[in-house]
Amino acid sequence: MTGWRRLEVLTEPVIEGAIRISGISAIIFVFGIFFFVFREGAGFLFNHLDWREFLLSPEWYPTSVANKRYGILALIAGTGSVTVLAMLIAVPFGLGAAVFVSEFCGPRLKEIVKVVVELLAAIPSVVWGFIGLKVMNRLIIVLFDAPVGLTLLNGSIILALMSVPIIVSISEDALKAVPDSFREAAMAMGATRWQVVYRVLLPAAKNGLLAAVLLGVGRAVGETMAVLMATGHAVKIPTSLLDSVRTLTATIASELGESPVGSEHYQVLFVIGVLLFTITFTVNLTADLVVRGVRRS
Amino acid sequence: MFAETREGRSSRRAEVVASVILLVATLLLILPLLVILAYLAFQAAPVLSVDFLVSNPVRGMRAGGIWAPLLGTLYMVGLSLAISAPIGVLAAIYLNEYAGDNWLTRVIHLAVVNLAGVPSIVHALFGLGAFVLFAGIGRSILAASLTLAVMTMPVIVASTKEALAAVPMSFREACWNVGASRWQTIRSIVLPNSVSGILTGIILQVSRAAGETAPIMLTGAVFFKSIPEGDLFAYHLFDQAMALSLHLFTISTQVPDVPDPLLYATAVVLVGTVLLINALSIFLRVYLRSRKKW
């Protein structure tokens, strides 16, 4: 054995050990995230938490001196309304663009659209929030004669623009995964391109498309800075598109800095973090299972 | 059988309508982005200059430049990259080259997929609980970088794994046939052939880390800190630092009476930096794909 090879034989197990440890680290991190966030909120979770009041009361007054109340229903409504509205906008446009890119357009336009979608995905959320704060804000005040432009509508449009890239790219993957033989068979029977899409491709790719929407939802639910800056600061259940709302994520971001470490308010914010983690974990897990179902069939 | 029918005409009309609607839908996605970016650049023009980049914010951040935040972002992103890239690539090598198809691998895959979908504020809470408090590091560049590293690592693992999997099995088999060990094969054949995919994935995460606000807001980034201008070594590991993303948030929501051009200029520099890094990765991907040997 030459000198170099001898050195390699000695160091190889070390390198391979490092590789194995790195592999396991992913599991450690997921559990770690849940553990450490849970740990900071555990005090409130086990001692003072009244589940009915927490989940069903819209009264969020953590800083009141006389009567502290921790109901997050209004915050859940904020997250829910912004997400649903954003999806109502993003899904048609995202699916439409994916179908267009996949089935209807030429290769050069396809490259341009894909690059633009990638760049759309790259814009930082604080910049989206800034756009909502400065640009959308004025647009809404002017177009709808609203008193304030930082509203549910503002946040939803911004969130839709943020979720579209992920919906487009995963939907496009799902459409690409449908075998060409499906398209050819349909066309051999005289179908137009649109009929191929509508009658053959969409049903065939529906699992992947569903996964795309779910991942878009996960993105929207978890978004923090953009909604913090664009939806206003009102903690109340919205009754119109022009109401200000506050989401779960924005609440944590804006109140954690001011709450003393270890206090009840601080712990409640961490409990909200656990709730968010659980929601997005479930949504992502479902999306992954749905996609796996596709791969198996 | 091939004569023109009423159904044939109406379905072809439907197709034309559909393709127009889809084209419009796609354009409606692209145009707002371009218009918004152009508007940002236009509003920022009076203030943008080299001086803007190298001078500090003054007068309570209502004037001056963005040197301190820019340097802070550089430190945090650089340090987080130094942590997440090696570990991420090694983990991907493990998953693709060493791990068997057993339950442990499936759990790891699930963990990586879910880690990628965790909201940024939850990453912030984790960083606060684990690094700032539990590990006792305190709010600092180190804690913020570790938090960013945990955030970017799963995606680096996923994209590296894809790049490694794209190398044909026959390349590896040829190596084994001449007596190479597994690590030798990886080092000399698999890695060099997947470098483009690995680099692209890493560069994309660099741009993501540069733009994130929530994870660093709670773990080490501050609204204001005074450092000497033009000094590249002004920050230290356990210092708190300003960051460009947080700075944009601060001056647009926490500080009153900031002149508009200053706000837009800060946004333009942030978006510009991120888009430039992404453009680099796209260019790299195209260039290296043309040099692929299979």
Interface residues (C-beta under 8 A of the other chain):
Chain A: E8 E12 I15 E16 A18 I19 R20 S22 G23 I24 S25 A26 I27 F29 V30 G32 I33 F36 V37 R39 E40 P92 F93 G96 A97 V99 F100 V101 F104 C105 V113 V115 V116 V117 E118 L119 L120 A122 I123 P124 S125 V126 V127 G129 F130 I131 L133 K134 V135 L161 V164 V168 G190 A191 T192 R193 W194 Q195 V197 Y198 L215 G218 R219 V221 G222 E223 T224 M225 M229 T249 I252 A253 L256 G257 V261 L269 F270 G273 L276 F277 T280 F281 V283 N284 L285 D288
Chain B: G8 S11 R12 A14 E15 A18 S19 I21 L22 L23 A25 T26 L28 L29 I30 P32 L33 I36 Y39 L40 I87 G88 L90 A91 I93 Y94 L95 Y98 A99 V107 I108 L110 A111 V112 V113 N114 L115 A116 G117 V118 P119 S120 I121 V122 H123 A124 L125 F126 L128 G129 A130 L133 F134 V150 M153 P154 V157 S181 R182 W183 Q184 L204 S207 R208 A210 G211 E212 T213 A214 M217 L218 S245 L246 L248 F249 S252 T253 D260 L263 Y264 A267 L270 V271 V274 L275 N278 I282
